[in-house]
Amino acid sequence: MASARLGRIDEALSEATALNELYNNADLDGLEAQYVPARTLLEIAKHIVEARVEQARQDYPAAEHHLQEAIALEDAIAYMEPPYWYYPVRQTLGAVQLQDGRAEEAIATFRQALAQQPKNGWALWGLLQAQRQAGDASARQTEREFRRVWLGDNALLALDRL
């Protein structure tokens, strides 16, 4: 994901290939026997890397396709605390929708991400950006909530990091 963000597309695609090779060749049976959805997690990771590549290329429909695939896989994973996948993929989808100029869709998607992980500062920031772009009056409330929960460096906040 970092390679895609830095514009090193070939490196990012190489990582996606490596994830696919792990999926196809690694002995994951022990993890799967312990109810760790290792193959599913590798598939999610591969789709997200591919989505990040398309996001870097500004091919938002292609990025959205990969994110929808990752979300379908994420949604099929059994509930676990903490979750097996470390963040709600919908926050990345919301960012891509917003980058594509679809603020209303992004608002709905960020709300879905927040339903998965309430008080997620990244998703709240994305929701705030979408609400501002849409001229949504609830942006003030979202900004207050974001300020209450965000502990990170504001310099890190960017749509391509969500």
Biotite code that builds the C-alpha atoms (Angstrom):
import biotite.structure as struc

atoms = struc.array([
    struc.Atom([0.000, 0.000, 0.000], chain_id="A", res_id=1, res_name="MET", atom_name="CA", element="C"),
    struc.Atom([2.868, 2.338, 0.801], chain_id="A", res_id=2, res_name="ALA", atom_name="CA", element="C"),
    struc.Atom([4.462, 1.670, -2.583], chain_id="A", res_id=3, res_name="SER", atom_name="CA", element="C"),
    struc.Atom([1.233, 2.571, -4.379], chain_id="A", res_id=4, res_name="ALA", atom_name="CA", element="C"),
    struc.Atom([0.864, 5.740, -2.330], chain_id="A", res_id=5, res_name="ARG", atom_name="CA", element="C"),
    struc.Atom([4.417, 6.722, -3.232], chain_id="A", res_id=6, res_name="LEU", atom_name="CA", element="C"),
    struc.Atom([3.732, 6.112, -6.921], chain_id="A", res_id=7, res_name="GLY", atom_name="CA", element="C"),
    struc.Atom([5.901, 2.999, -7.118], chain_id="A", res_id=8, res_name="ARG", atom_name="CA", element="C"),
    struc.Atom([3.249, 1.071, -8.986], chain_id="A", res_id=9, res_name="ILE", atom_name="CA", element="C"),
    struc.Atom([5.470, -1.793, -10.164], chain_id="A", res_id=10, res_name="ASP", atom_name="CA", element="C"),
    struc.Atom([6.553, -2.482, -6.571], chain_id="A", res_id=11, res_name="GLU", atom_name="CA", element="C"),
    struc.Atom([2.944, -2.461, -5.382], chain_id="A", res_id=12, res_name="ALA", atom_name="CA", element="C"),
    struc.Atom([1.874, -4.845, -8.151], chain_id="A", res_id=13, res_name="LEU", atom_name="CA", element="C"),
    struc.Atom([4.791, -7.105, -7.243], chain_id="A", res_id=14, res_name="SER", atom_name="CA", element="C"),
    struc.Atom([3.466, -7.231, -3.677], chain_id="A", res_id=15, res_name="GLU", atom_name="CA", element="C"),
    struc.Atom([-0.011, -8.123, -4.946], chain_id="A", res_id=16, res_name="ALA", atom_name="CA", element="C"),
    struc.Atom([1.558, -10.974, -6.920], chain_id="A", res_id=17, res_name="THR", atom_name="CA", element="C"),
    struc.Atom([3.421, -12.129, -3.812], chain_id="A", res_id=18, res_name="ALA", atom_name="CA", element="C"),
    struc.Atom([0.169, -12.142, -1.826], chain_id="A", res_id=19, res_name="LEU", atom_name="CA", element="C"),
    struc.Atom([-1.445, -14.226, -4.548], chain_id="A", res_id=20, res_name="ASN", atom_name="CA", element="C"),
    struc.Atom([1.471, -16.672, -4.456], chain_id="A", res_id=21, res_name="GLU", atom_name="CA", element="C"),
    struc.Atom([1.122, -16.999, -0.686], chain_id="A", res_id=22, res_name="LEU", atom_name="CA", element="C"),
    struc.Atom([-2.583, -17.658, -1.113], chain_id="A", res_id=23, res_name="TYR", atom_name="CA", element="C"),
    struc.Atom([-1.918, -20.366, -3.692], chain_id="A", res_id=24, res_name="ASN", atom_name="CA", element="C"),
    struc.Atom([1.213, -21.986, -2.234], chain_id="A", res_id=25, res_name="ASN", atom_name="CA", element="C"),
    struc.Atom([1.564, -21.394, 1.500], chain_id="A", res_id=26, res_name="ALA", atom_name="CA", element="C"),
    struc.Atom([0.506, -24.061, 3.960], chain_id="A", res_id=27, res_name="ASP", atom_name="CA", element="C"),
    struc.Atom([-2.261, -22.209, 5.756], chain_id="A", res_id=28, res_name="LEU", atom_name="CA", element="C"),
    struc.Atom([-4.113, -25.292, 6.937], chain_id="A", res_id=29, res_name="ASP", atom_name="CA", element="C"),
    struc.Atom([-2.867, -24.951, 10.525], chain_id="A", res_id=30, res_name="GLY", atom_name="CA", element="C"),
    struc.Atom([-4.161, -21.406, 10.798], chain_id="A", res_id=31, res_name="LEU", atom_name="CA", element="C"),
    struc.Atom([-7.444, -22.304, 9.139], chain_id="A", res_id=32, res_name="GLU", atom_name="CA", element="C"),
    struc.Atom([-7.821, -25.262, 11.525], chain_id="A", res_id=33, res_name="ALA", atom_name="CA", element="C"),
    struc.Atom([-7.585, -22.762, 14.384], chain_id="A", res_id=34, res_name="GLN", atom_name="CA", element="C"),
    struc.Atom([-10.388, -20.714, 12.765], chain_id="A", res_id=35, res_name="TYR", atom_name="CA", element="C"),
    struc.Atom([-8.056, -17.972, 11.516], chain_id="A", res_id=36, res_name="VAL", atom_name="CA", element="C"),
    struc.Atom([-9.329, -17.063, 8.026], chain_id="A", res_id=37, res_name="PRO", atom_name="CA", element="C"),
    struc.Atom([-5.818, -16.764, 6.599], chain_id="A", res_id=38, res_name="ALA", atom_name="CA", element="C"),
    struc.Atom([-6.742, -17.283, 2.948], chain_id="A", res_id=39, res_name="ARG", atom_name="CA", element="C"),
    struc.Atom([-9.545, -14.740, 3.174], chain_id="A", res_id=40, res_name="THR", atom_name="CA", element="C"),
    struc.Atom([-7.213, -12.216, 4.794], chain_id="A", res_id=41, res_name="LEU", atom_name="CA", element="C"),
    struc.Atom([-4.653, -12.693, 2.023], chain_id="A", res_id=42, res_name="LEU", atom_name="CA", element="C"),
    struc.Atom([-7.381, -12.156, -0.574], chain_id="A", res_id=43, res_name="GLU", atom_name="CA", element="C"),
    struc.Atom([-8.535, -8.982, 1.162], chain_id="A", res_id=44, res_name="ILE", atom_name="CA", element="C"),
    struc.Atom([-4.959, -7.707, 1.281], chain_id="A", res_id=45, res_name="ALA", atom_name="CA", element="C"),
    struc.Atom([-4.423, -8.447, -2.424], chain_id="A", res_id=46, res_name="LYS", atom_name="CA", element="C"),
    struc.Atom([-7.611, -6.608, -3.409], chain_id="A", res_id=47, res_name="HIS", atom_name="CA", element="C"),
    struc.Atom([-6.680, -3.626, -1.262], chain_id="A", res_id=48, res_name="ILE", atom_name="CA", element="C"),
    struc.Atom([-3.208, -3.393, -2.780], chain_id="A", res_id=49, res_name="VAL", atom_name="CA", element="C"),
    struc.Atom([-4.754, -3.577, -6.250], chain_id="A", res_id=50, res_name="GLU", atom_name="CA", element="C"),
    struc.Atom([-7.294, -0.917, -5.243], chain_id="A", res_id=51, res_name="ALA", atom_name="CA", element="C"),
    struc.Atom([-4.505, 1.331, -3.963], chain_id="A", res_id=52, res_name="ARG", atom_name="CA", element="C"),
    struc.Atom([-2.706, 0.969, -7.283], chain_id="A", res_id=53, res_name="VAL", atom_name="CA", element="C"),
    struc.Atom([-5.845, 2.010, -9.164], chain_id="A", res_id=54, res_name="GLU", atom_name="CA", element="C"),
    struc.Atom([-6.437, 4.832, -6.684], chain_id="A", res_id=55, res_name="GLN", atom_name="CA", element="C"),
    struc.Atom([-2.904, 6.107, -7.344], chain_id="A", res_id=56, res_name="ALA", atom_name="CA", element="C"),
    struc.Atom([-3.629, 5.923, -11.071], chain_id="A", res_id=57, res_name="ARG", atom_name="CA", element="C"),
    struc.Atom([-6.878, 7.820, -10.425], chain_id="A", res_id=58, res_name="GLN", atom_name="CA", element="C"),
    struc.Atom([-8.869, 4.980, -11.959], chain_id="A", res_id=59, res_name="ASP", atom_name="CA", element="C"),
    struc.Atom([-11.561, 5.185, -9.307], chain_id="A", res_id=60, res_name="TYR", atom_name="CA", element="C"),
    struc.Atom([-14.034, 2.711, -10.868], chain_id="A", res_id=61, res_name="PRO", atom_name="CA", element="C"),
    struc.Atom([-11.302, 0.017, -10.945], chain_id="A", res_id=62, res_name="ALA", atom_name="CA", element="C"),
    struc.Atom([-10.310, 0.858, -7.361], chain_id="A", res_id=63, res_name="ALA", atom_name="CA", element="C"),
    struc.Atom([-13.942, 0.616, -6.296], chain_id="A", res_id=64, res_name="GLU", atom_name="CA", element="C"),
    struc.Atom([-14.269, -2.798, -7.943], chain_id="A", res_id=65, res_name="HIS", atom_name="CA", element="C"),
    struc.Atom([-11.365, -4.192, -5.899], chain_id="A", res_id=66, res_name="HIS", atom_name="CA", element="C"),
    struc.Atom([-12.660, -2.574, -2.713], chain_id="A", res_id=67, res_name="LEU", atom_name="CA", element="C"),
    struc.Atom([-16.126, -4.063, -3.220], chain_id="A", res_id=68, res_name="GLN", atom_name="CA", element="C"),
    struc.Atom([-14.480, -7.485, -3.586], chain_id="A", res_id=69, res_name="GLU", atom_name="CA", element="C"),
    struc.Atom([-12.507, -6.902, -0.370], chain_id="A", res_id=70, res_name="ALA", atom_name="CA", element="C"),
    struc.Atom([-15.631, -5.748, 1.467], chain_id="A", res_id=71, res_name="ILE", atom_name="CA", element="C"),
    struc.Atom([-17.561, -8.854, 0.421], chain_id="A", res_id=72, res_name="ALA", atom_name="CA", element="C"),
    struc.Atom([-14.738, -10.986, 1.820], chain_id="A", res_id=73, res_name="LEU", atom_name="CA", element="C"),
    struc.Atom([-14.462, -8.875, 4.982], chain_id="A", res_id=74, res_name="GLU", atom_name="CA", element="C"),
    struc.Atom([-18.207, -9.118, 5.600], chain_id="A", res_id=75, res_name="ASP", atom_name="CA", element="C"),
    struc.Atom([-18.059, -12.916, 5.358], chain_id="A", res_id=76, res_name="ALA", atom_name="CA", element="C"),
    struc.Atom([-15.478, -13.243, 8.154], chain_id="A", res_id=77, res_name="ILE", atom_name="CA", element="C"),
    struc.Atom([-16.870, -14.407, 11.484], chain_id="A", res_id=78, res_name="ALA", atom_name="CA", element="C"),
    struc.Atom([-17.130, -11.796, 14.213], chain_id="A", res_id=79, res_name="TYR", atom_name="CA", element="C"),
    struc.Atom([-14.042, -11.535, 16.409], chain_id="A", res_id=80, res_name="MET", atom_name="CA", element="C"),
    struc.Atom([-12.697, -9.039, 18.933], chain_id="A", res_id=81, res_name="GLU", atom_name="CA", element="C"),
    struc.Atom([-10.414, -7.614, 17.769], chain_id="A", res_id=82, res_name="PRO", atom_name="CA", element="C"),
    struc.Atom([-11.519, -8.132, 14.184], chain_id="A", res_id=83, res_name="PRO", atom_name="CA", element="C"),
    struc.Atom([-9.378, -10.324, 11.956], chain_id="A", res_id=84, res_name="TYR", atom_name="CA", element="C"),
    struc.Atom([-9.018, -7.507, 9.420], chain_id="A", res_id=85, res_name="TRP", atom_name="CA", element="C"),
    struc.Atom([-7.541, -4.460, 11.084], chain_id="A", res_id=86, res_name="TYR", atom_name="CA", element="C"),
    struc.Atom([-9.733, -1.680, 9.710], chain_id="A", res_id=87, res_name="TYR", atom_name="CA", element="C"),
    struc.Atom([-13.079, -1.313, 7.942], chain_id="A", res_id=88, res_name="PRO", atom_name="CA", element="C"),
    struc.Atom([-12.367, -1.466, 4.218], chain_id="A", res_id=89, res_name="VAL", atom_name="CA", element="C"),
    struc.Atom([-15.424, 0.727, 3.678], chain_id="A", res_id=90, res_name="ARG", atom_name="CA", element="C"),
    struc.Atom([-13.406, 3.734, 4.842], chain_id="A", res_id=91, res_name="GLN", atom_name="CA", element="C"),
    struc.Atom([-11.104, 3.265, 1.842], chain_id="A", res_id=92, res_name="THR", atom_name="CA", element="C"),
    struc.Atom([-14.132, 2.859, -0.433], chain_id="A", res_id=93, res_name="LEU", atom_name="CA", element="C"),
    struc.Atom([-15.572, 6.095, 0.965], chain_id="A", res_id=94, res_name="GLY", atom_name="CA", element="C"),
    struc.Atom([-12.306, 7.879, 0.208], chain_id="A", res_id=95, res_name="ALA", atom_name="CA", element="C"),
    struc.Atom([-12.297, 6.588, -3.378], chain_id="A", res_id=96, res_name="VAL", atom_name="CA", element="C"),
    struc.Atom([-15.918, 7.639, -3.854], chain_id="A", res_id=97, res_name="GLN", atom_name="CA", element="C"),
    struc.Atom([-15.093, 11.091, -2.526], chain_id="A", res_id=98, res_name="LEU", atom_name="CA", element="C"),
    struc.Atom([-12.045, 11.364, -4.793], chain_id="A", res_id=99, res_name="GLN", atom_name="CA", element="C"),
    struc.Atom([-14.370, 10.445, -7.664], chain_id="A", res_id=100, res_name="ASP", atom_name="CA", element="C"),
    struc.Atom([-16.660, 13.362, -6.756], chain_id="A", res_id=101, res_name="GLY", atom_name="CA", element="C"),
    struc.Atom([-19.451, 11.233, -5.277], chain_id="A", res_id=102, res_name="ARG", atom_name="CA", element="C"),
    struc.Atom([-19.808, 12.863, -1.864], chain_id="A", res_id=103, res_name="ALA", atom_name="CA", element="C"),
    struc.Atom([-23.311, 11.583, -1.076], chain_id="A", res_id=104, res_name="GLU", atom_name="CA", element="C"),
    struc.Atom([-22.275, 7.965, -1.706], chain_id="A", res_id=105, res_name="GLU", atom_name="CA", element="C"),
    struc.Atom([-19.131, 8.538, 0.330], chain_id="A", res_id=106, res_name="ALA", atom_name="CA", element="C"),
    struc.Atom([-21.206, 9.808, 3.267], chain_id="A", res_id=107, res_name="ILE", atom_name="CA", element="C"),
    struc.Atom([-23.264, 6.614, 3.267], chain_id="A", res_id=108, res_name="ALA", atom_name="CA", element="C"),
    struc.Atom([-20.143, 4.460, 2.968], chain_id="A", res_id=109, res_name="THR", atom_name="CA", element="C"),
    struc.Atom([-18.323, 6.237, 5.809], chain_id="A", res_id=110, res_name="PHE", atom_name="CA", element="C"),
    struc.Atom([-21.426, 5.797, 7.983], chain_id="A", res_id=111, res_name="ARG", atom_name="CA", element="C"),
    struc.Atom([-21.302, 2.061, 7.253], chain_id="A", res_id=112, res_name="GLN", atom_name="CA", element="C"),
    struc.Atom([-17.612, 1.996, 8.243], chain_id="A", res_id=113, res_name="ALA", atom_name="CA", element="C"),
    struc.Atom([-18.490, 3.764, 11.489], chain_id="A", res_id=114, res_name="LEU", atom_name="CA", element="C"),
    struc.Atom([-21.247, 1.225, 12.158], chain_id="A", res_id=115, res_name="ALA", atom_name="CA", element="C"),
    struc.Atom([-18.493, -1.418, 12.075], chain_id="A", res_id=116, res_name="GLN", atom_name="CA", element="C"),
    struc.Atom([-16.042, 0.570, 14.193], chain_id="A", res_id=117, res_name="GLN", atom_name="CA", element="C"),
    struc.Atom([-17.645, 3.478, 16.036], chain_id="A", res_id=118, res_name="PRO", atom_name="CA", element="C"),
    struc.Atom([-15.315, 6.311, 16.971], chain_id="A", res_id=119, res_name="LYS", atom_name="CA", element="C"),
    struc.Atom([-12.837, 5.393, 14.212], chain_id="A", res_id=120, res_name="ASN", atom_name="CA", element="C"),
    struc.Atom([-10.992, 8.679, 13.741], chain_id="A", res_id=121, res_name="GLY", atom_name="CA", element="C"),
    struc.Atom([-9.998, 7.917, 10.140], chain_id="A", res_id=122, res_name="TRP", atom_name="CA", element="C"),
    struc.Atom([-13.584, 7.153, 9.104], chain_id="A", res_id=123, res_name="ALA", atom_name="CA", element="C"),
    struc.Atom([-14.874, 10.193, 10.996], chain_id="A", res_id=124, res_name="LEU", atom_name="CA", element="C"),
    struc.Atom([-12.384, 12.414, 9.191], chain_id="A", res_id=125, res_name="TRP", atom_name="CA", element="C"),
    struc.Atom([-13.438, 10.932, 5.850], chain_id="A", res_id=126, res_name="GLY", atom_name="CA", element="C"),
    struc.Atom([-17.102, 11.451, 6.727], chain_id="A", res_id=127, res_name="LEU", atom_name="CA", element="C"),
    struc.Atom([-16.331, 15.061, 7.640], chain_id="A", res_id=128, res_name="LEU", atom_name="CA", element="C"),
    struc.Atom([-14.615, 15.652, 4.279], chain_id="A", res_id=129, res_name="GLN", atom_name="CA", element="C"),
    struc.Atom([-17.555, 14.113, 2.413], chain_id="A", res_id=130, res_name="ALA", atom_name="CA", element="C"),
    struc.Atom([-20.088, 16.146, 4.382], chain_id="A", res_id=131, res_name="GLN", atom_name="CA", element="C"),
    struc.Atom([-18.167, 19.341, 3.701], chain_id="A", res_id=132, res_name="ARG", atom_name="CA", element="C"),
    struc.Atom([-17.992, 18.549, -0.015], chain_id="A", res_id=133, res_name="GLN", atom_name="CA", element="C"),
    struc.Atom([-21.740, 17.843, -0.068], chain_id="A", res_id=134, res_name="ALA", atom_name="CA", element="C"),
    struc.Atom([-22.608, 20.940, 1.979], chain_id="A", res_id=135, res_name="GLY", atom_name="CA", element="C"),
    struc.Atom([-24.135, 18.716, 4.660], chain_id="A", res_id=136, res_name="ASP", atom_name="CA", element="C"),
    struc.Atom([-25.083, 20.655, 7.812], chain_id="A", res_id=137, res_name="ALA", atom_name="CA", element="C"),
    struc.Atom([-24.209, 17.691, 10.047], chain_id="A", res_id=138, res_name="SER", atom_name="CA", element="C"),
    struc.Atom([-20.510, 18.316, 9.334], chain_id="A", res_id=139, res_name="ALA", atom_name="CA", element="C"),
    struc.Atom([-20.270, 20.442, 12.506], chain_id="A", res_id=140, res_name="ARG", atom_name="CA", element="C"),
    struc.Atom([-21.376, 17.533, 14.703], chain_id="A", res_id=141, res_name="GLN", atom_name="CA", element="C"),
    struc.Atom([-19.031, 15.157, 12.895], chain_id="A", res_id=142, res_name="THR", atom_name="CA", element="C"),
    struc.Atom([-16.153, 17.593, 13.383], chain_id="A", res_id=143, res_name="GLU", atom_name="CA", element="C"),
    struc.Atom([-16.847, 17.743, 17.142], chain_id="A", res_id=144, res_name="ARG", atom_name="CA", element="C"),
    struc.Atom([-16.912, 13.934, 17.322], chain_id="A", res_id=145, res_name="GLU", atom_name="CA", element="C"),
    struc.Atom([-13.726, 13.699, 15.267], chain_id="A", res_id=146, res_name="PHE", atom_name="CA", element="C"),
    struc.Atom([-11.928, 16.171, 17.570], chain_id="A", res_id=147, res_name="ARG", atom_name="CA", element="C"),
    struc.Atom([-12.993, 14.097, 20.598], chain_id="A", res_id=148, res_name="ARG", atom_name="CA", element="C"),
    struc.Atom([-11.560, 10.847, 19.268], chain_id="A", res_id=149, res_name="VAL", atom_name="CA", element="C"),
    struc.Atom([-8.591, 11.799, 17.060], chain_id="A", res_id=150, res_name="TRP", atom_name="CA", element="C"),
    struc.Atom([-5.257, 11.414, 18.812], chain_id="A", res_id=151, res_name="LEU", atom_name="CA", element="C"),
    struc.Atom([-3.055, 11.293, 15.730], chain_id="A", res_id=152, res_name="GLY", atom_name="CA", element="C"),
    struc.Atom([-1.037, 13.844, 13.838], chain_id="A", res_id=153, res_name="ASP", atom_name="CA", element="C"),
    struc.Atom([-3.309, 15.960, 11.625], chain_id="A", res_id=154, res_name="ASN", atom_name="CA", element="C"),
    struc.Atom([-0.554, 15.987, 8.986], chain_id="A", res_id=155, res_name="ALA", atom_name="CA", element="C"),
    struc.Atom([-1.305, 12.299, 8.381], chain_id="A", res_id=156, res_name="LEU", atom_name="CA", element="C"),
    struc.Atom([-4.901, 12.939, 7.354], chain_id="A", res_id=157, res_name="LEU", atom_name="CA", element="C"),
    struc.Atom([-5.312, 12.392, 3.619], chain_id="A", res_id=158, res_name="ALA", atom_name="CA", element="C"),
    struc.Atom([-7.856, 10.529, 1.524], chain_id="A", res_id=159, res_name="LEU", atom_name="CA", element="C"),
    struc.Atom([-5.237, 8.212, 0.067], chain_id="A", res_id=160, res_name="ASP", atom_name="CA", element="C"),
    struc.Atom([-4.371, 7.034, 3.599], chain_id="A", res_id=161, res_name="ARG", atom_name="CA", element="C"),
    struc.Atom([-7.914, 6.020, 4.573], chain_id="A", res_id=162, res_name="LEU", atom_name="CA", element="C"),
])
